[in-house]
Amino acid sequence: MSSLALMRWLEGSPERYDAGMRFITFGNVTRLHDAVANAAVTRPGDRVLEIGCGTGTVTWLLLGRGAKVTAIDQSPDMLEQAKQRIGDVSDASATFIEQTAAEIDGLPEASFDAVVLSLCLSDMSPSERAYVLREARRLLVPGGRLVVADEVHAPGGLQRFAQRVWRFPQAAIGWLLVGTLSQPIANLWGEIHGAGYALRSEQRWMMGSLALVVAGAEEEVEP
C-alpha cells in the first residue's frame, strides 16, 4: 500500500505486520479485509485467486467462507507465514505458489470465480497494473468477480490535503527503511474499466483514500 511501504520492513513477523497495518489505517484495514472476503466469496466452493497474499490474513478469511484459494506471493517468507496462519486447512482448500503477479499468465484460462488484489496494485507501475488486470480477466469465468482494495487519491481538496498530512511521516519512514515508495492510485476504477471490466460496487474508507472496487468480467451496464 503506497504510504505503507515501511510495512515491507515489518514482514518478518505476521503479528507485527498486522498490528502495524491496523495502526496506520486507524483500524480500517480490518473492515477492509472482511469486505474483500465477503465480496470475493458468494457461495462455498468458489475458486479464488489471491494475488499478493502476504501473511495470509485475507486467505484465512476466504477459507473461512468456504472458498478454495490459490494464494500467490513473490516472498517465500510471507508464504511460509501465511501457511502457518491457516494451520491445518486441507491442501484441497488452499494452494500456495511463490511467484510474482506478472507470472499469472501461466495459470489456465477461466479457472477462477474471483480474483483478489488486496493492497498490492499500488506497488506496481501503471503498465504492470494494466497487464495484471487484463490477465486477471482472462482467468475469470464468465460472470466472475474482480475484487480490488487499495489506497487511492482522496476525493476533494480537503480530504486530499489530509491524506498528504497523514501519509508524510509514514512515507518518510518507509523511504528510510526500504528506499522506495509507491503512490496512491489516481483513477483506480478508470484503470479497471480500461481492462474490460464492468463496475459492480465501490466502497470507501479513511475520507475516501482507501477503496474497495468490485467489478464483473462479463459485459454489463454500469449502475
Residue pairs with C-beta under 8 A, 6 or more apart in sequence:
1 7
1 119
1 122
1 123
1 150
1 151
1 182
2 122
2 123
2 151
2 167
2 181
2 182
2 183
2 184
2 185
3 24
3 151
3 166
3 167
3 170
3 171
3 174
3 181
3 184
4 21
4 24
4 119
4 151
4 170
4 174
5 123
5 171
5 174
5 175
5 177
5 178
5 180
5 181
5 182
6 20
6 170
6 173
6 174
6 177
6 178
7 17
7 20
7 21
7 24
7 174
8 174
8 177
8 178
9 174
9 177
9 178
10 16
10 17
10 20
11 17
11 54
11 55
11 75
11 77
11 78
11 81
12 77
14 55
14 56
14 81
14 84
14 85
17 54
17 55
18 55
18 57
21 29
22 29
22 30
24 170
25 32
25 205
25 206
25 210
26 206
28 205
28 206
28 210
29 119
31 205
32 118
32 149
32 205
32 210
32 212
33 57
33 58
33 61
33 118
34 61
35 149
35 203
35 212
36 58
36 61
36 116
36 118
36 147
36 149
36 212
37 58
37 61
37 62
37 64
37 65
38 65
39 114
39 145
39 147
39 201
39 212
39 214
40 46
40 48
40 62
40 67
40 114
40 116
40 145
40 147
41 48
41 62
41 65
41 66
41 67
41 114
42 113
42 145
43 66
44 65
44 66
44 67
45 66
45 67
45 68
46 66
46 67
46 68
46 113
46 114
47 67
47 68
47 70
47 111
47 112
47 113
47 114
48 62
48 67
48 68
48 69
48 70
48 112
48 113
48 114
48 115
48 116
49 69
49 70
49 72
49 104
49 107
49 111
49 112
49 114
49 115
49 116
49 136
49 139
50 58
50 59
50 62
50 69
50 70
50 71
50 72
50 116
50 118
51 72
51 101
51 104
51 115
51 116
51 117
51 120
51 132
51 136
52 72
52 73
52 101
52 117
52 118
52 119
52 120
53 59
53 71
53 72
53 73
53 78
53 79
53 82
53 96
54 73
54 78
54 82
54 118
54 119
55 78
55 81
55 82
55 85
56 71
56 81
56 82
56 83
56 85
56 86
57 85
58 116
58 118
59 69
59 71
59 82
59 85
59 86
59 94
60 85
60 86
62 69
62 116
63 69
63 86
63 89
63 93
63 94
67 93
67 114
68 92
68 93
68 94
69 93
69 94
69 95
70 95
70 97
70 107
70 112
71 79
71 82
71 94
71 95
71 96
71 97
72 96
72 97
72 98
72 99
72 101
72 103
72 104
73 79
73 82
73 96
73 98
74 98
74 99
74 100
74 101
75 98
76 98
79 96
79 98
82 96
83 96
86 94
99 106
101 117
101 120
101 124
101 128
101 132
102 128
102 131
102 132
104 132
104 135
104 136
104 139
105 135
107 139
108 139
109 138
109 139
110 138
110 139
110 140
110 141
110 142
110 144
111 139
111 141
112 139
112 140
112 141
112 144
113 140
113 141
113 144
113 145
114 140
114 144
114 145
114 146
114 147
115 136
115 139
115 140
115 144
115 145
115 146
115 147
116 147
116 148
117 132
117 136
117 146
117 147
117 148
117 149
117 150
118 147
118 148
118 149
118 150
119 149
119 150
119 151
120 150
121 129
121 132
121 148
121 150
121 185
121 188
122 150
122 151
122 182
122 183
122 184
122 185
123 182
124 132
124 182
126 191
129 185
129 191
130 191
130 194
130 195
133 146
133 191
133 192
133 195
133 197
134 195
134 196
136 146
136 195
137 146
137 195
137 196
137 197
137 217
140 146
140 217
141 217
142 217
142 218
143 216
143 217
143 218
144 216
144 217
144 218
145 200
145 214
145 215
145 216
145 217
146 192
146 197
146 213
146 214
146 215
146 216
146 217
147 212
147 213
147 214
148 188
148 192
148 211
148 212
148 213
148 214
148 215
149 210
149 211
149 212
149 213
150 185
150 188
150 210
150 211
151 184
151 185
151 209
151 210
151 211
152 184
152 185
152 186
152 188
152 208
152 209
152 210
152 211
153 160
153 163
153 184
153 185
153 186
153 187
153 209
154 160
154 162
154 163
154 184
154 206
154 207
154 208
154 209
155 208
156 208
159 207
159 208
159 209
162 207
163 184
163 206
163 207
163 209
171 181
174 180
174 181
175 181
184 209
185 191
188 211
188 213
189 199
189 202
189 213
192 199
192 213
192 215
193 199
193 215
196 217
197 215
197 216
197 217
198 215
198 216
198 218
198 219
198 220
198 221
198 222
199 213
199 214
199 215
199 216
199 222
199 223
200 214
200 215
200 216
200 223
201 213
201 214
202 211
202 212
202 213
202 214
203 211
203 212
204 210
204 211
204 212
205 211
